Amino acid sequence: MKRIFKFLLLALTVLLVVVLYRTFTFKAGAALQVLDREEVSVDPKVLGGAIRYPTISHKAEMIDEEAFAGFHHYLDSVFPLTDSLLEKETINGYSLIYTWKGSDPDLDPLVLMAHQDVVPVEYSTQEQWDFPPFSGSVTDKYIYGRGTLDDKGCLVAIVYAVENLLKSGFKPKRTIYLCFGHDEEISGRDGARIIARTLEERGVRAAMVLDEGGTLSRGIVPGIEKEVALIGTAEKGYISLELSVDLPGGHSSMPEKRTALGILNQALYTLEENPFPERLTPPLEGFVDNVGPELPFIQKMAFANTWLFKPLIYNVYRQSASGAALIHTTQVPTIFQSGVKDNIVPNRAKAVVNYRLLPGDSPEEVLKRSKEIVNDTAVRISVYEDVAIPASPISPYRSEPYERLGSAVRAIYPEAVVSPYLVLGATDGRYFYSISQHVYRFSPFPMEKEDLPRIHGINERVSVQGFENSVSFYATLLKDWGNQ
């Protein structure tokens, strides 16, 4: 027994030494290049003016042509150098491509993206806004309105940065494309997808593509108070499955043992009781490697030794919906339809379950797995509206494009922690892997916890200082990349 005890003690000692060594030597990735911040001249009312054009995405057949035409004219009027010196094309009626030709055609171009469209505002919530949602009101601290965060803020900041560089006489060596889709909020199929196809047909191979998606968070990552620049290196996939059951109904006073509604409820319960397994994907592994060294000691120790503390890390992520979504493919019922009257057993019951797929989980596997778990021939399971989008490829974070992007962030926010991230929603960026393996997602507006519900919600806004910093970020990035 003594020999066994000594062996266990030695093993525990070795384990402790390994854990502590890995913790104390746990350092972030490669040091980022130090860039000078590009100073800019910015009027916040310019973004406010852009918000006044209600370029809302409802459905493809409901596009407000007047709103989009007005917005295009507005961009031309407030950014006259961009309008006159860059080549502008309208794609598929409403989307835009600006081409800023570089002096060296041998350099792969840079693509900056944003989308023109915004989501609707629920009529019942309009009175809850501090200012009307399409007023573009500007106070000393904030610019209010639908689209300030998603995504006209980025669009206007990008063009503002170009305008400032043009005024200074800057001429890039590398060609720069500004690509602004018009239907991102309803899939991007008629906008960004066609832009990407157009560039691909022209033989464009981009050094980097930058779209919205990741955030500059403050106080959102537990344990870190300073800014964390979460750069999306991939995004989750998307599929919805329709579950339907048809059985004879009849009078509720004489129900059969199995009813359409009861069978469907059981199927949904069975799915809910069988969630997808948890795992760390490369974007989250990158997050662990880059954010971990900045955490308090106990969390740092767990992140430095994921081989040992992975169950503990998973448990921490499970505590929040956003955290849980990072470590597994999610599934949730979103539509349920059945019944017309309280004393009639329905003949049909139907539900839709939405899935957001981790990289590595394919739509085909999701469909197959769901059928196997439900395991009831009375339940028909099919792809809802024939939409099945796999998770995007994963762009490398140990690469020159990623590091240049991080350097531009640090030029504006010197203390920021720069980290890869998995974007939970869908962006237009997923269409651009046909022209680049370096597709990243980052919105440079500072976000705090209280700001997250404002995206697609009430009182959407950006700070005046944040908007100015965003213009400076894009100008710094353009000047750095354009000179290489």
Secondary structure, 3 states (H helix, E strand, C coil): CHHHHHHHHHHHHHHHHHHHHHHHCCCCCCCCCCCCCCCCCCCCHHHHHHHCCCCECCCHHHCCHHHHHHHHHHHHHHCHHHHHHCEEEEECCCEEEEEECCCCCCCCCEEEEEECCECCCCHHHHHHCCCCCCCCCECCCEEECCCCCCCHHHHHHHHHHHHHHHHCCCCCCCCEEEEEECCHHHCCCCCHHHHHHHHHHCCCCCCEEEECCCCEEECCCCCCCCEEEEEEEEECEEEEEEEEEECCCEECCCCCCCCHHHHHHHHHHHHHCCCCCCCCCHHHHHHHHHHHHHCCHHHHHHHHCHHHHHHHHHHHHHCCHHHHHHHCCEEEEEEEEECCCCCEECCEEEEEEEEEECCCCCHHHHHHHHHHHHCCCCCEEEEEEEEEECCCCCCCCCCHHHHHHHHHHHHHCCCCEEEEEEECCCCHHHHHHHCCCCEEECCCCEEEHHHHHHCCCCCCEEEHHHHHHHHHHHHHHHHHHHCC
